[in-house]
Amino acid sequence: MALSDPQGEAVVRLASFGLNTADADALAAFYEAALGCRRLSFERRPDADCLTLALGREIIVLTQFHHPGRAYPRNTSSADPIFQHFAVVVTDMAASYRRLTKIGGWSPISKGGPRRLPARFGGVTAFKFRDPEGHPLELLAFPERSVPPHWRALPGDDGCLGIDHSAIGIADSSRSIAFYENLGFRVVAKTLNHGAEQSLLDGLVAPVVEVTALAPVHSTPHIELLCYRSATSDPGHKVRHDDIAATRLFLATSDLARRPSANARGERIVQKAMLDPDGHRLLVGRANVGDLPDTN
């Protein structure tokens, strides 16, 4: 039995993605323009305002603390343990990249535009960049003949379909795999990426990165561990909860969207907040229907 929370329930899905922001309205406007996000709700809390967006079937929560922490650190790279992005699946990379280039405020990580990785590394076409506040993001297009079933089932509109995964920087693959397996994730793929295209994608000189894909019961979105052999910076656990770099993943341990009677009052129950071995923030617990997008 995986021990994800005090009751021993395993994680069944990655339910939502949380970003801290200094200006939730401005950042939401960027995500609407660049990725086609939709605003769902706004909540004022004692210490912060929360603006919830939908991107396809996935949920992004923007949290603006009334007393914001530090800005996203400058001069960080894809190889730093603080690194954490979510990858947005697009149906037409060229069109999505053109759309992005018409919007101001963001900065590139990848060099020379979108890059197609060799088939042995998945054959995907990707482009990494930072939003106006420094959060890393990735546009991701699958090869036409290798689109996963989850994304083939969605209507194609030459836009952004949703979030495929969150990729996080780590220092030790074995240690992090053991941690996430204890939460109920399973390893579904491993590659050792390197070469010219990986270098251009990451904006790094000769990177070598162990990529491990870990999936919960509902395998999309999933988590990818990025262990760069050149990583040298401080670990992410020094990031404070209100800093812009303090990204959060909400991991649901029960599928109440399919069993609404299990929570008659409809409240959200976060049972445990934790840090993974490299300081990435997780909220583990049950979620109600509104917290879990339909994945049928």
ZATOR-529930 format. One record per residue: residue in three letters; x, y, z of N, C-alpha, C in turn. Coordinates in pm, whole numbers, plus 50000, padded with zeros to 5 digits. Atoms other than C-alpha are relative to their C-alpha. Example, Ala and Ser with C-alpha at 12.3 -4.5 7.8 and 13.67 -1.06 7.14 Angstrom:
# ZATOR-529930
ALA500894988150000512304955050780500905012050000 SER499184988149994513674989450714499235010950073 
END
This chain:
# ZATOR-529930
MET500854988050000500005000050000500875012450000 ALA499264987350002501365033949903499545008850114 LEU500304991849883501545057750196500035014749960 SER500034986250048500465091150052499485009750104 ASP500614991249903498565105050351499724992150126 PRO500185007249875497615096250707499114987749990 GLN500875011550014494965071550582500544989949900 GLY499385009850088497305054050338499394999249861 GLU500605000350132495405063350019501035003849894 ALA499074997050108497405062749697499455011249912 VAL500384989450093497395092149456499384993849874 VAL500635004950122495015086649163500175009649883 ARG499784990750110495605118348964500675012850046 LEU499454986749979497475150948935498855009549966 ALA501274993050017494455173248988500135014449955 SER499864986150042495785208648945501425004750021 PHE498674993949997498845230848906499875013750064 GLY500064987249932499525260549133501235008449975 LEU498914990650021501645290949048499795012150089 ASN500044987349929502455320449273500235011449902 THR499894988750091502195354649112499955013150077 ALA500084986749941502705391049193498795007749947 ASP501154993250060499755400848969499164989649928 ALA500785011150054497155373548914499245004149874 ASP500794995850115495025393848672500865001549875 ALA499104998150114497955403148448500534986649949 LEU499495012950043499355367848447498904991849934 ALA501125007050062495915353348373499775005049857 ALA500194994350134495625377048077501044994449903 PHE498975005950086498925363747941499644985749964 TYR500345014050025497795327647977498784998849908 GLU501144999950091494525335847805500455002749858 ALA499564996150134496275352347513500944989849938 ALA498965008850053499185328047478499554985649985 LEU500355014349995497545294647562498524997249987 GLY501445002250011493815300047536499344995750128 CYS500615003549872493125295647907498675007150019 ARG501294994149965489655303048047499955002550150 ARG500154997049858488915320048378498774992750055 LEU501095007549939486805298248607499455006650125 SER500484994649873486685314948947501065008950063 PHE499114991549920488185340449186499594998550146 GLU500275001549857488505335949561500945008850080 ARG499184991949912489705360849820500144992850133 ARG499715006849874491375344250119500695009850095 PRO499394990649905492815359850437501395004649963 ASP498614996650031496385358950306500305001249852 ALA499715000250144495995356549929498715000349920 ASP501075001250097493765359549625500334988649905 CYS499795011550087493315328549408499125001149876 LEU500714999350127492355329849041500204986649930 THR499935013450058491525296248881499735000649851 LEU500105000650145492045289648510499814985649955 ALA500075013150065491185260448284500825000649872 LEU499275001650125493505248948008499644986149948 GLY500575012850039491665221747820499254994350119 ARG500635006449886490625197448094500805001850129 GLU499154998349883493395208048332499735013450069 ILE500274988549914493275233548614501315006450043 ILE498864992249951495795261148698499475009950101 VAL500404990649896495475280849021501115010350019 LEU499064989049980497205314749034499765006050138 THR500124994949863497875326049393500815012750014 GLN499354987149976498665362449466499935003050149 PHE499964997249856499765366449828499885015050023 HIS500144985849970498835399349989501355006450033 HIS498614995649977502505401850091500904990449922 PRO499275009450085504295385049798501444997950045 GLY498615003249972507625367649842500915005049889 ARG498974995650094510695370449623499634996849855 ALA500195002450142510645372949245500714987149958 TYR499355012150051511635342849035501495002949981 PRO498564997250010515455340049058500475001149855 ARG499424998550133517315352648755501144990249979 ASN498845008150038519945332448571499874985450041 THR500185014449980518415298648657499824993349865 SER500075007350126518415271748391499174987350017 SER500745012549996516645239348301500684989550087 ALA499265009849921519365220748492499965002850149 ASP500034996649858518675237848825498894992550072 PRO501045007149925516775218549095498745008150024 ILE501194991649981514425248349133499064998949880 PHE500775000050125513215242248776498754991350012 GLN501235007650008509605231248734499095006649899 HIS500914994250099507395236148431498834990449978 PHE500985009450052504215222048286499995001149848 ALA499925000950146504095210747925498605000249941 VAL501304997850061501175222547713499984993549862 VAL500105007050127500115199747427499325008849896 VAL500564992050110499525217747097499814991049879 THR500275007850120498085204346773500815004749881 ASP499234994250110500085227446546501095008750062 MET498924992849932503465238146683500305013349930 ALA499674987650072504125263746410498975010950030 ALA501054990249973500765280846468500065004850144 SER499944996249859501125280246847501215008850027 TYR498814991749982504645294446827499795013949941 ARG500294986850059503495322246593499095008150093 ARG500914993249907500705330446837500785005850117 LEU499204995649886503215332747120500875011949962 THR499084989350039505595355246925499295013449984 LYS500764987550014502815380946879499645006150134 ILE500334995549864502475384747257501285004050071 GLY498814995349931504935404547466500124994550141 GLY499805002849858506415398347808500724987250032 TRP499365012849972507755362847781501455000249951 SER498605001150045511385351847730500314985549966 PRO499725013850042512795321347551501024993050089 ILE498975008849944514675292547709500684992649885 SER499465006950118515075272447388500615010049904 LYS499314991650097517355286247120499544996549858 GLY500345002150140516185291146763498614994649975 GLY501375004450021512515283146812499794985450040 PRO500315013949963510845248946851501044990349945 ARG499015010050039513125218546836499354986249999 ARG500495013950005512315182846730501104990850051 LEU499035009349944514065156546940500074987349915 PRO499895012750073515385124246785498964989850046 ALA501035010149970512995094546774500334992250126 ARG499645007849881514975076447043499725007550129 PHE500364991949884514095105147280498545004449994 GLY501434997350007510425105047187499535006449871 GLY500364993950127510495124146858499055011750010 VAL500914988849983508455152547006500655013049953 THR499544986550029508725188846897499635008650119 ALA500254992649876509055212647191500665013749995 PHE499424986749985509765248547284499815004350145 LYS500054995749861510625260647635500165015150008 PHE499944985549983510075296347751499555003550141 ARG500444995349868509275317248059498875010149983 ASP501084990150003506075336248126500525013350054 PRO499494986949959506295373248223500555000750141 GLU499474999849864507035364648587501134989950021 GLY498855009049992509695338348512499674985350010 HIS500345014349993507745305548544500344993249867 PRO499715007250125509085280348290498764992849948 LEU501085006950068506625265848037500574992849879 GLU499575007150121506835242347741498804997849909 LEU500945004350102504865238647420500474986449950 LEU499635013850032504775201947318499084994749891 ALA500765006150109503695185446991500534985949977 PHE499615013850024503705147846941500104997249851 PRO499975003950142504675131446610498614995349957 GLU501365002650048501565127146396499584985550021 ARG500365014249988501685089046412500204994650141 SER499745004749864502555087546782499285008450105 VAL500764992249903499945109546949499364990650100 PRO500615008849900498925093247280498485000049988 PRO501465001050013495285080947288499255011150072 HIS500674989649924494355106647555499835012749917 TRP500054987650076495175135447319499334998149865 ARG500725002650125493815118847004498505001250019 ALA501434999949974490415117447173499425014050009 LEU500474986349987490225155247204499845006449863 PRO500174993350130488925177546923501205008649965 GLY498874991950043491705193346721499555013449946 ASP500384986750047491425230746673501235008749974 ASP498754992850023495045239846599500375009050117 GLY499694992249881495325252646954500654991550107 CYS499445007049885496405241647301498954990750058 LEU500975010049956494705209547413499934998650152 GLY499975001949855495785208047778501424997550046 ILE498695001949938498655199148012500334985150003 ASP499585014050006500545166747952500724995650127 HIS499235003949882502905167248250500635012350065 SER499154990249934504855187348503501394994050009 ALA498625004649994508615183748466500735007350111 ILE499354994149884510705189548778501484996150005 GLY498585002549985514435192748836500284992450129 ILE499655008149884515905166949072501504997450001 ALA498585002749986519335157049202500344985249994 ASP499735014349990518975119049233498774992549953 SER501165006850057516665098249013499484988950090 SER500445011349917516585067549238499255004950123 ARG500644994749879515715088149546498615005549968 SER501284994050033512915107149372499014989649950 ILE500905010750045511495076249201499404992950120 ALA500495006849880511225059049540498965008450072 PHE500944991049932509475089449688498654999949930 TYR501274999150072506845091949414499334986349988 GLU500625013249998506315054349397499284997550132 ASN500665001549871505465055749766498685007750007 LEU501274992750008502705080449675498984993049911 GLY500915007150089501215056349423500305001849852 PHE499604998650140502985066949101500754987549954 ARG499225011150056504585041748868500865005349884 VAL499134996050110507495045248624499434994749869 VAL500565004250129506175044548267500995001949885 ALA499014998250107509225055848066501285005950059 LYS498714994349962512925063948100500835002149873 THR499054997450107515365080147857501195007650056 LEU498834992049968518835095247874500225009349882 ASN500014990550112518615126547659501305007849992 HIS498794992350022521605144247507500055003649852 GLY499824996750140522875158347180499625014349966 ALA500154986250045522525189946974498585005250020 GLU501384995249988518715191946973499615002250146 GLN500284998149857518505187347350500685012650050 SER499284988049961521105214647391499245012649959 LEU500774988450047519055238947180498685001250075 LEU501274999849926515815229147356500185005850139 ASP499764995849862517295234947702500765013150013 GLY499174988149993519475264647612501264997750082 LEU498835003849922522445246247767501084994449909 VAL498895005950074525865234947652500134985350037 ALA499795014449986526025197047605499304993950122 PRO500695006149886523335186947857499854984949984 VAL500345014349994522885150747960498994998750114 VAL501084999849902519595145148139499284986550002 GLU500835011849980517915114148281498555004650014 VAL501414996549996514195117648210499204987850040 THR500825011049952511845095448410498555004650009 ALA501434996849996508085096548349499324991350105 LEU500725006849892505925087648650498535003449988 ALA501424997750020502165083248620499194994750117 PRO500955005349903499345080048875498994990949928 VAL501015008750062496265058348809499475006349872 HIS500404992750120494905084648569501275006549945 SER498624997550037498095088148368500265013649937 THR499814986650053497515122748219499195009950082 PRO498584996550007498775146448345500864990750089 HIS499075007749919501865129348486501175008850042 ILE498814992749954505205139448638501224994649926 GLU498735004250057508585138748466501145005350088 LEU498824996449922511795138748669501145003149904 LEU498874995850084514715157448509501265000350086 CYS498765000749923518085147448651501165003149907 TYR498884995750085520825167448476501324996750067 ARG498695003549943524335154748527500875012250023 SER499224987749981525555190748514499405009150106 ALA500674991449903523225204348786500965003850112 THR499064995449898525185225949030499385009850099 SER500554989249918522795251249187499424994950131 ASP500585003549871521215251949532498694992649980 PRO501255007450011518305227849591498795009050019 GLY501204991949999514755240649553499365001750136 HIS500704999049873513795235249919500275013350071 LYS499764986949940515245269849998498965010349954 VAL501074991250046512295285149813498925000750106 ARG501064998349900509725299750055498634998649936 HIS501325003350052506025292250019499365011449922 ASP500624988750068505155327449903500875005649888 ASP499164995750111508025331249653499344996649867 ILE500585002450132507075333149285500394986249947 ALA499525012950050509105301449221499374988050072 ALA500565011049921507075280849473498784994049930 THR501065006950073505045260249225499474988550084 ARG500635010949925502585234849371499264990549907 LEU500835009950067501055202549248499014994550101 PHE501015006049913497765190749398499754985849952 LEU500135014150033497685152649404498784994450071 ALA501255005049942494245137549456500124985250031 THR499935014049956494025105149653498694992649987 SER501275006850022490395097849573499285006949886 ASP500644994850120488335102149261498565003550029 LEU501344996349961485325120349401499185005449885 ALA500774996150118484405132749056499154988249953 ARG500755011950037483255096949000499164994950116 ARG500745004349882481945092349356499575012250081 PRO500344987649932480325125749448499354998050136 SER500645002449871478385109949735501004998250112 ALA498975002049897481685103949916500275012850077 ASN499794987449931481745140750007498735008349985 ALA501344994450016478165151850060500005015250006 ARG499984985449987479095187550158500745006649885 GLY499304994550115481275191849849501255007850033 GLU498844992049966484215206350039501284993649947 ARG498675005050035487835203349933500734996750128 ILE499275004149880489955184250184501454997749962 VAL498565002050019493715188850167500544994050128 GLN499615007149879495085163450408501465001950039 LYS498584999449967498795168950381500755008749900 ALA499084992350083501295194450249501394994350023 MET498685006149986504755180750180500955005449895 LEU498944997150096508045186650002500564986949948 ASP499315011850051509585161049770501495001250035 PRO498594999749957513325152849815500785012249953 ASP499304988250051514325183749613499285012950030 GLY500664987849956511925208149774498805004349920 HIS501204996650077509095208049518498774997650085 ARG501155000049910505765214949687498844991649947 LEU501125008650033502905189949692498905002050103 LEU501165001049912499405190849838499344986749968 VAL500525013450021498115155549885498724998350081 GLY501245002049929494525147649972498854997649906 ARG501195002250080490975143649853499575013049932 ALA500484988350073489285166849608498554997849962 ASN501395001450041485705174249520499865001349850 VAL500245000050143484115175249177500625012249933 GLY499494987850061485145211349113501515000449989 ASP498555000250004488805203549179500544990349896 LEU499525010450089488985174048939499325001049864 PRO500614998950132488425179848567499594986349946 ASP500465012550061486525153448369501064995049903 THR499005005650091488925129848189499444988649918 ASN500585010450084486505107048013500335002549852 
END
